[in-house]
Amino acid sequence: MKKPLCIVSALLLIGILGAINFDYDGELLTRAAAYNDAYKKDGGHIDSRLRMGLNTQLTDGLDFRAAFEIGEITWGNNATGGALGTNGVNIETSELYLDYLMNSINTNIKVGLQYWNDHRSLVLDDFFAGVMLYKDFNGMQAQLGILKKHEGLLNSHDDYTVFLGSLEAKSPIVWGLTGFVGYNDIPDDGEITLLPYATIEAGPATIDVNPFLCYQFIDGDDEIGIGASIKAGVDLTSIQLGADLLFASENALVTYSPYYQNGLFIYGINIIHDGLDLYWDSNLYDHNSDALLSAVGSIRFPFKDKYALFAAAGIVNDLGMELNGGLECSVINNLMNLKVYGAVGNNDDSDVTNYAVGTTLQLTF
């Protein structure tokens, strides 16, 4: 009975959308990876994921967006729909909002499920349910919003609510300030976080500095955390060099859904395959008991028209050292890419030599 209902629902949706002009965007990923863990256990998996968004202007000053994710479907896994029959429940709603222009104050308001990230994804980089205000003035953009991190019982004050704001300017350099105020009813604690940033370009060189300060008022002694993310790059056309440095003090930050990428596969997050999750997690700088230092250098060498070699080396204290590299191939320009990678790491807490190898096929439309 479930399948006919799903088919009818899909047909009804297509019929409704057929009467409206809409644009679409999406990404289809298929990734294969083999790796081992801290216990010397070898493993691997293949997964597929589709993200697709629909956008339409219902009338002047009123836009609508809906975005859905199918997957991640692990091949052969029944829970995610990858077993024989491929009929698991694996469709999620990522975005569902209205974007309304209030002409009286020349401000946009987004209401519903939406996406937002801070400058370096240190605190928040995810979809959430909430309200956001956007306004441009004097060459700057201001954003204010409120999101629900957690909703407890509907008739009780047991929620976790977050207020956020940001201000960004593009001239004479890119600079801005992001702020969060979070409050959790149940433990009666919260946090105030400030993340200023600036991006400076000088010829082929770019440096991006994003320090942060987090005051945490909790049951007991309050805490103050500090740190900074520094990213630098030099684009010489024939070769591109990069550096990533992240420092975080003890009890550095309170995060909501971070996505900081340092470029490592084993001891960090690399966008080529961000689902390995072998060691890195937000606890490294969220209520952390020890200071964190992550330092990574990278190089990219494009050759011919469709190919590029890349490599990175780095260290994360208390985790380990890693060397990785691979090949990028543009199978179809601006549409489909293939990336092959390998990484090896020396873990600080064991005598294990970690490895990760794999491929990622990405279709963007």
C-alpha positions in Angstrom: 0.0 0.0 0.0 2.9 2.3 0.7 4.3 2.3 -2.8 1.0 3.3 -4.5 0.6 6.1 -2.0 4.1 7.4 -2.7 3.5 7.2 -6.5 0.2 9.1 -6.2 1.8 11.7 -3.9 4.6 12.2 -6.4 2.2 12.6 -9.3 0.1 15.1 -7.4 3.3 17.1 -6.6 4.4 17.1 -10.3 0.9 18.2 -11.3 1.0 21.1 -8.9 4.5 22.1 -10.0 3.5 21.8 -13.7 1.3 24.9 -13.3 4.2 26.9 -11.9 7.5 27.9 -13.6 10.4 26.7 -11.5 14.1 26.3 -11.6 16.0 23.3 -10.2 19.4 22.6 -8.9 21.0 19.4 -7.5 23.9 17.2 -6.8 24.3 13.4 -7.3 27.2 11.7 -5.5 28.4 8.2 -5.6 31.4 7.5 -3.3 33.5 4.4 -2.6 36.0 4.2 0.2 38.1 1.6 2.0 39.8 2.3 5.3 40.8 1.0 8.7 40.1 2.2 12.3 42.1 2.6 15.6 41.5 -1.1 16.3 43.2 -2.2 13.1 39.8 -3.3 11.7 39.6 -3.0 7.9 36.4 -2.0 6.2 34.8 0.1 3.5 31.5 1.0 1.9 29.9 2.6 -1.2 27.1 5.1 -0.9 24.9 7.3 -3.1 23.1 10.5 -2.4 20.9 12.9 -4.4 20.2 16.5 -3.3 17.7 18.4 -5.4 16.1 21.8 -4.9 13.1 23.5 -6.6 12.8 27.3 -6.7 10.0 29.5 -8.0 8.7 33.1 -7.8 5.1 32.9 -6.8 4.7 36.6 -7.4 6.8 39.8 -7.2 8.6 39.8 -3.9 7.6 36.3 -2.9 9.8 33.2 -3.6 9.4 29.6 -2.6 12.0 26.9 -2.2 11.8 23.2 -1.5 14.8 20.9 -1.3 15.0 17.2 -0.7 17.7 14.6 -0.1 17.6 11.0 -1.1 20.2 9.0 0.8 22.9 8.6 1.9 22.1 5.1 0.6 24.8 2.6 1.6 25.0 -0.1 -1.0 23.7 -3.4 0.4 22.4 -1.8 3.6 18.7 -2.5 4.3 18.2 0.4 6.7 19.2 3.0 4.1 17.5 1.3 1.2 20.5 -0.1 -0.5 19.7 -3.8 0.0 18.1 -6.0 -2.7 14.9 -4.4 -3.7 16.2 -0.9 -2.9 12.9 0.1 -1.2 14.0 1.6 2.1 12.7 4.9 3.5 15.4 7.4 2.6 13.8 10.7 1.5 14.4 13.8 3.8 13.2 17.4 3.6 16.2 19.8 3.7 14.6 23.1 2.9 11.0 24.3 2.8 10.6 28.1 3.1 9.0 31.3 1.8 11.2 34.3 1.0 9.2 37.5 1.3 10.4 41.1 0.4 8.9 43.6 2.9 9.0 46.7 0.7 8.2 49.1 3.5 11.6 48.4 5.1 13.3 46.9 2.1 14.1 43.7 4.0 13.7 40.0 3.1 12.3 37.5 5.5 12.8 33.7 5.2 10.4 31.5 7.2 10.7 27.7 7.4 13.4 25.1 6.9 16.5 26.7 5.5 20.3 26.6 5.2 22.9 28.9 6.8 26.6 28.8 7.7 29.0 31.0 9.5 32.1 32.2 7.7 34.3 29.1 8.3 31.6 26.7 9.5 33.1 26.6 13.0 29.7 26.8 14.8 26.9 26.2 12.3 26.7 24.9 8.8 23.5 23.1 8.3 19.7 23.2 7.6 17.5 24.4 10.4 13.9 25.5 11.2 13.6 29.2 11.9 13.3 32.7 10.7 15.9 34.9 9.0 15.9 38.6 8.1 18.2 39.9 5.3 18.9 43.6 4.5 21.5 45.4 2.4 22.6 48.9 3.2 25.6 51.1 2.6 27.4 48.3 0.8 26.9 45.8 3.6 24.6 42.9 4.3 23.0 42.4 7.7 21.3 39.1 8.7 19.4 38.4 11.9 17.6 35.1 12.8 16.3 32.7 15.3 16.4 28.9 15.1 15.3 26.0 17.2 18.1 23.6 18.0 15.8 21.5 20.1 12.1 21.4 20.9 11.2 19.5 24.0 7.7 18.9 25.2 5.3 21.3 23.4 3.8 22.6 26.7 7.0 23.0 28.6 9.9 25.5 28.7 12.5 22.8 27.8 13.9 24.1 24.5 17.2 25.1 23.1 16.9 28.3 21.1 19.6 30.1 19.2 19.7 33.7 18.0 22.2 34.6 15.3 23.3 37.7 13.5 26.0 38.7 11.0 27.2 41.8 9.2 29.5 41.6 6.1 31.1 44.2 3.9 32.9 43.6 0.6 35.0 46.8 0.4 37.9 47.7 0.8 38.3 44.1 1.9 35.9 41.3 2.7 35.3 41.6 6.5 32.5 40.8 8.8 31.2 39.7 12.2 29.1 36.8 13.2 27.4 36.3 16.6 25.4 33.6 18.3 23.4 33.7 21.5 22.1 30.3 22.6 20.0 29.3 25.6 19.1 25.9 26.9 16.1 25.8 29.2 16.7 22.4 30.9 20.2 23.0 32.4 19.6 26.7 32.5 22.8 27.6 30.7 23.8 29.2 27.4 26.6 30.9 25.5 27.5 34.1 23.6 29.9 33.6 20.7 31.6 36.2 18.5 33.5 35.4 15.3 35.0 38.4 13.4 36.7 37.7 10.2 38.6 39.4 7.3 39.9 38.2 3.9 42.8 40.1 2.4 44.0 39.6 -1.2 47.4 40.7 -2.4 48.1 39.7 -6.0 48.0 35.9 -6.2 48.0 35.5 -2.4 45.0 35.4 -0.1 44.8 35.2 3.7 41.6 34.7 5.7 41.6 35.2 9.5 38.7 34.2 11.6 39.3 34.5 15.4 36.6 33.6 17.9 35.5 34.3 21.5 32.9 32.2 23.4 31.5 33.1 26.8 29.7 30.2 28.4 27.5 30.8 31.4 26.8 27.4 33.0 25.9 25.8 36.2 29.2 26.3 38.1 32.1 28.5 37.0 31.6 30.3 33.7 34.0 29.5 30.9 35.7 31.7 28.3 37.1 30.0 25.1 39.2 31.6 22.4 40.8 30.5 19.2 41.2 31.2 15.5 41.0 29.7 12.0 43.6 31.0 9.5 43.6 30.0 5.9 46.1 31.1 3.3 46.5 30.4 -0.4 48.7 31.4 -3.4 47.4 30.8 -6.9 50.2 30.8 -9.4 47.9 29.4 -12.2 50.3 26.5 -12.8 50.3 25.5 -9.2 48.2 26.4 -6.1 49.5 26.3 -2.6 47.4 26.4 0.6 47.7 26.4 4.4 45.1 25.8 7.1 45.6 26.5 10.8 43.0 26.0 13.5 43.8 26.8 17.1 41.3 26.3 20.0 41.8 26.8 23.7 40.3 24.6 26.4 36.5 24.8 26.3 36.9 26.8 23.1 33.4 26.9 21.6 29.8 25.7 21.9 28.8 24.4 18.4 25.4 23.6 16.9 26.2 21.8 13.7 29.8 22.6 12.5 31.4 21.6 9.3 35.0 22.8 9.5 37.2 21.4 6.7 40.9 21.2 7.3 41.6 19.1 4.1 42.5 15.8 5.8 40.6 12.6 5.2 41.6 10.6 8.3 42.2 13.3 10.9 39.9 15.9 9.6 37.1 16.6 7.0 37.8 16.7 3.3 34.9 17.7 1.0 35.9 15.0 -1.5 34.6 12.5 1.0 33.2 14.1 4.1 31.5 10.9 5.3 34.6 9.0 6.5 34.4 10.4 10.1 37.3 8.3 11.2 38.5 10.5 14.0 37.4 14.1 13.6 34.3 15.4 15.5 33.2 18.7 17.0 34.2 17.6 20.5 37.8 18.5 19.5 36.9 22.2 20.1 33.4 22.0 21.7 33.7 21.8 25.5 37.1 20.3 24.9 39.3 19.5 27.9 42.6 20.1 26.0 43.7 22.8 23.5 43.5 21.9 19.8 46.0 22.6 17.1 45.4 21.5 13.5 48.0 22.5 10.9 47.7 21.4 7.2 49.6 22.4 4.1 48.3 21.6 0.6 49.2 21.8 -3.1 47.3 21.5 -6.3 48.8 21.1 -9.8 46.4 21.4 -12.8 47.7 19.9 -16.0 46.1 19.6 -19.4 42.6 20.9 -19.5 40.6 18.4 -17.4 43.1 17.0 -14.8 44.7 18.1 -11.6 46.9 16.5 -9.0 46.5 17.4 -5.4 48.2 16.6 -2.1 48.1 17.6 1.6 50.0 17.0 4.7 49.1 17.9 8.3 49.1 17.2 12.0 46.3 17.4 14.6 47.5 17.2 18.1 46.4 14.1 20.1 45.2 12.5 16.8 48.0 12.1 14.4 49.9 13.0 11.2 48.5 12.5 7.7 49.7 12.6 4.1 47.2 12.4 1.3 46.9 13.0 -2.4 45.0 12.2 -5.5 43.7 13.0 -9.0 40.8 15.2 -10.1 39.3 14.7 -13.5 36.6 16.8 -15.2 34.7 14.1 -17.1 32.2 16.6 -18.5 33.0 20.3 -18.0 30.8 22.0 -15.4 28.7 18.9 -15.0 30.5 15.7 -13.9 33.8 15.2 -12.0 35.7 12.2 -10.8 38.2 12.3 -7.9 40.5 9.5 -6.8 42.4 9.8 -3.5 44.5 8.0 -1.0 45.6 8.9 2.6 47.9 7.4 5.2 48.2 8.5 8.8 50.2 7.7 11.9 47.8 7.6 14.9 49.1 9.1 18.2 47.0 6.9 20.5 47.9 3.5 19.0 50.5 1.7 16.9 48.0 1.7 14.0 48.9 3.0 10.6 45.6 4.4 9.3 44.7 4.5 5.6 41.8 5.6 3.4 41.5 5.2 -0.3 38.5 5.8 -2.6 36.8 7.5 -5.4 34.0 10.1 -5.6 31.8 10.7 -8.7 30.0 14.0 -8.6 27.2 15.2 -10.9 26.2 18.9 -10.4 23.2 20.4 -12.2 
